Amino acid sequence: MSEAVRLVIWDLDETFWSGTLVEGGLNENIHYAETVKELSKRGIMNSICSKNDFSSAREILERLGVWDFFYFSKYQLEF
């Protein structure tokens, strides 16, 4: 019996998007935003585990229109 996927945790640099944010080599045209939206439609939660600066990553994810598709711990958002 297989267990259904309930959560996908994304790294950002060279995983969710092409390039690295801190080095300025980010290609905003290559990313998995549509995949995150589709997973969300299927009831699968998405979260992020990344060393990137929270505010900088948020800015890009908002531009890509997927910020609201990610779940974050309340603890992290208070910092």
Backbone as JSON, one array per atom type, in Angstrom:
{
  "sequence": "MSEAVRLVIWDLDETFWSGTLVEGGLNENIHYAETVKELSKRGIMNSICSKNDFSSAREILERLGVWDFFYFSKYQLEF",
  "N": [[0.85, -1.17, 0.0], [0.69, 2.14, -0.94], [1.62, 5.35, 0.28], [-0.03, 8.45, 0.08], [1.22, 11.5, -1.37], [1.67, 14.35, 0.58], [2.97, 16.69, 1.11], [5.34, 18.84, -0.4], [8.6, 19.87, -0.2], [10.49, 22.5, -1.17], [13.73, 23.37, -2.34], [15.29, 26.39, -3.31], [17.38, 27.73, -5.04], [18.75, 26.57, -8.04], [16.93, 24.52, -8.04], [14.03, 25.02, -7.52], [14.05, 27.3, -9.1], [16.08, 28.39, -11.89], [19.46, 29.01, -11.47], [21.18, 31.11, -9.01], [20.11, 33.02, -6.32], [21.59, 34.73, -4.52], [23.96, 35.13, -5.88], [23.18, 36.54, -8.03], [22.57, 35.37, -10.44], [20.09, 34.54, -11.32], [17.53, 33.12, -13.28], [14.54, 34.14, -14.06], [12.73, 33.12, -15.82], [12.81, 30.41, -15.92], [11.44, 28.11, -13.99], [9.47, 26.42, -11.43], [6.84, 27.25, -10.99], [4.26, 26.75, -12.09], [4.03, 24.06, -11.56], [3.91, 24.04, -8.76], [1.47, 25.36, -8.42], [-0.26, 23.47, -9.6], [0.14, 21.22, -7.95], [-0.91, 22.27, -5.6], [-3.6, 22.59, -6.36], [-4.29, 19.94, -6.36], [-4.39, 19.36, -3.73], [-2.01, 19.08, -2.41], [0.41, 20.23, -0.23], [2.88, 22.85, -0.34], [6.14, 23.83, 0.59], [9.09, 25.65, 1.65], [12.58, 25.17, 1.95], [15.35, 26.82, 2.4], [18.46, 28.57, 2.09], [18.4, 31.16, 1.32], [17.93, 34.74, 1.57], [15.09, 35.68, 3.28], [13.3, 37.84, 2.65], [14.15, 38.63, 0.06], [13.75, 36.28, -1.42], [11.0, 36.03, -1.09], [10.09, 38.29, -2.49], [10.68, 37.63, -5.17], [9.16, 35.27, -5.49], [6.62, 36.32, -5.14], [6.49, 37.95, -7.41], [6.44, 35.95, -9.32], [4.01, 34.96, -8.83], [3.37, 32.95, -7.0], [3.72, 33.01, -4.27], [1.66, 32.85, -2.3], [1.0, 30.19, -2.41], [2.62, 28.69, -0.85], [3.38, 27.15, 2.29], [4.38, 28.19, 5.49], [6.15, 28.01, 8.6], [4.76, 29.49, 11.48], [6.54, 30.34, 13.39], [8.94, 30.94, 11.96], [8.11, 33.11, 10.42], [7.85, 35.14, 12.25], [10.32, 36.25, 12.64]],
  "CA": [[0.0, 0.0, 0.0], [1.51, 3.34, -1.0], [1.14, 6.53, 0.99], [-0.2, 9.62, -0.8], [2.07, 12.66, -1.1], [0.91, 15.42, 1.24], [3.79, 17.9, 1.22], [6.59, 18.93, -1.15], [9.46, 20.93, 0.33], [11.35, 22.95, -2.27], [14.9, 24.23, -2.25], [15.06, 27.39, -4.35], [18.47, 27.85, -6.01], [19.03, 25.42, -8.9], [15.9, 23.49, -7.86], [12.76, 25.64, -7.92], [14.37, 28.17, -10.23], [17.4, 28.23, -12.49], [20.4, 30.02, -11.0], [21.26, 31.36, -7.58], [19.66, 34.37, -5.96], [22.62, 35.53, -3.89], [25.0, 35.43, -6.86], [22.6, 37.37, -9.07], [22.47, 34.65, -11.69], [18.76, 33.94, -11.36], [16.75, 33.23, -14.5], [13.14, 34.1, -13.63], [11.91, 32.48, -16.84], [12.89, 28.96, -15.73], [11.04, 27.82, -12.62], [8.42, 25.42, -11.29], [5.65, 27.9, -10.45], [3.05, 26.04, -12.53], [3.99, 22.79, -10.84], [3.43, 24.36, -7.41], [0.03, 25.64, -8.53], [-0.95, 22.22, -9.88], [0.16, 20.43, -6.73], [-1.87, 22.89, -4.67], [-4.94, 22.23, -6.82], [-4.5, 18.53, -6.02], [-4.43, 19.23, -2.28], [-0.66, 18.83, -1.89], [1.0, 21.46, 0.3], [4.24, 23.19, -0.75], [6.88, 24.67, 1.52], [10.44, 25.97, 1.18], [13.73, 25.08, 2.84], [16.37, 27.49, 1.59], [19.36, 29.48, 2.81], [18.25, 32.5, 0.76], [17.32, 35.8, 2.37], [13.64, 35.51, 3.25], [12.64, 38.95, 1.94], [14.51, 38.58, -1.36], [13.06, 35.13, -2.01], [9.58, 36.36, -1.12], [9.87, 39.26, -3.57], [10.67, 36.92, -6.45], [8.02, 34.36, -5.51], [5.44, 37.16, -5.36], [6.51, 38.33, -8.83], [6.08, 34.77, -10.08], [2.61, 34.67, -8.53], [3.21, 31.7, -6.24], [4.01, 33.19, -2.83], [0.52, 32.4, -1.49], [0.84, 28.74, -2.54], [3.57, 28.05, 0.06], [3.11, 27.15, 3.73], [5.55, 28.46, 6.31], [5.85, 27.93, 10.03], [4.52, 30.79, 12.13], [7.78, 30.67, 14.09], [9.87, 31.56, 11.03], [7.57, 34.38, 9.93], [7.96, 36.15, 13.29], [11.66, 36.83, 12.66]],
  "C": [[0.9, 1.24, 0.0], [0.82, 4.5, -0.29], [1.05, 7.69, 0.01], [0.75, 10.74, -0.39], [1.19, 13.75, -0.5], [1.65, 16.75, 1.23], [5.02, 17.76, 0.33], [7.36, 20.11, -0.56], [10.5, 21.25, -0.74], [12.59, 23.66, -1.74], [14.68, 25.24, -3.38], [16.15, 27.4, -5.42], [18.75, 26.53, -6.71], [18.07, 24.25, -8.67], [14.56, 24.06, -8.29], [12.97, 26.56, -9.12], [15.79, 27.91, -10.7], [18.31, 29.36, -12.03], [20.37, 30.16, -9.49], [20.96, 32.82, -7.28], [20.79, 35.24, -5.44], [23.73, 35.93, -4.88], [24.47, 36.23, -8.04], [22.44, 36.67, -10.41], [21.12, 33.96, -11.87], [18.07, 34.19, -12.69], [15.28, 33.05, -14.13], [12.21, 33.47, -14.66], [11.89, 30.95, -16.71], [12.62, 28.66, -14.26], [9.9, 26.81, -12.62], [7.15, 26.01, -10.68], [4.37, 27.16, -10.84], [2.91, 24.69, -11.84], [3.46, 23.0, -9.42], [1.93, 24.62, -7.43], [-0.76, 24.35, -8.75], [-0.98, 21.32, -8.65], [-0.84, 20.96, -5.72], [-3.3, 22.56, -5.05], [-5.3, 20.8, -6.45], [-4.51, 18.28, -4.51], [-3.08, 18.93, -1.64], [-0.06, 20.17, -1.46], [2.44, 21.61, -0.2], [4.87, 24.07, 0.31], [8.29, 24.85, 0.97], [11.44, 25.75, 2.3], [14.91, 25.62, 2.05], [17.22, 28.39, 2.48], [19.23, 30.92, 2.32], [17.66, 33.47, 1.77], [15.81, 35.74, 2.18], [12.95, 36.59, 2.42], [12.92, 38.93, 0.44], [13.79, 37.44, -2.07], [11.57, 35.42, -2.12], [9.26, 37.29, -2.28], [9.77, 38.55, -4.93], [9.46, 36.0, -6.56], [6.7, 35.12, -5.69], [5.35, 37.58, -6.82], [6.07, 37.17, -9.72], [4.64, 34.32, -9.8], [2.37, 33.39, -7.74], [3.42, 31.83, -4.73], [2.89, 32.59, -1.96], [0.26, 30.9, -1.59], [1.76, 27.97, -1.58], [3.12, 28.2, 1.5], [4.43, 27.36, 4.45], [5.17, 28.34, 7.78], [5.67, 29.34, 10.57], [5.8, 31.25, 12.81], [8.74, 31.41, 13.17], [9.38, 32.95, 10.6], [7.65, 35.49, 10.98], [9.32, 36.82, 13.33], [11.81, 37.92, 11.66]]
}
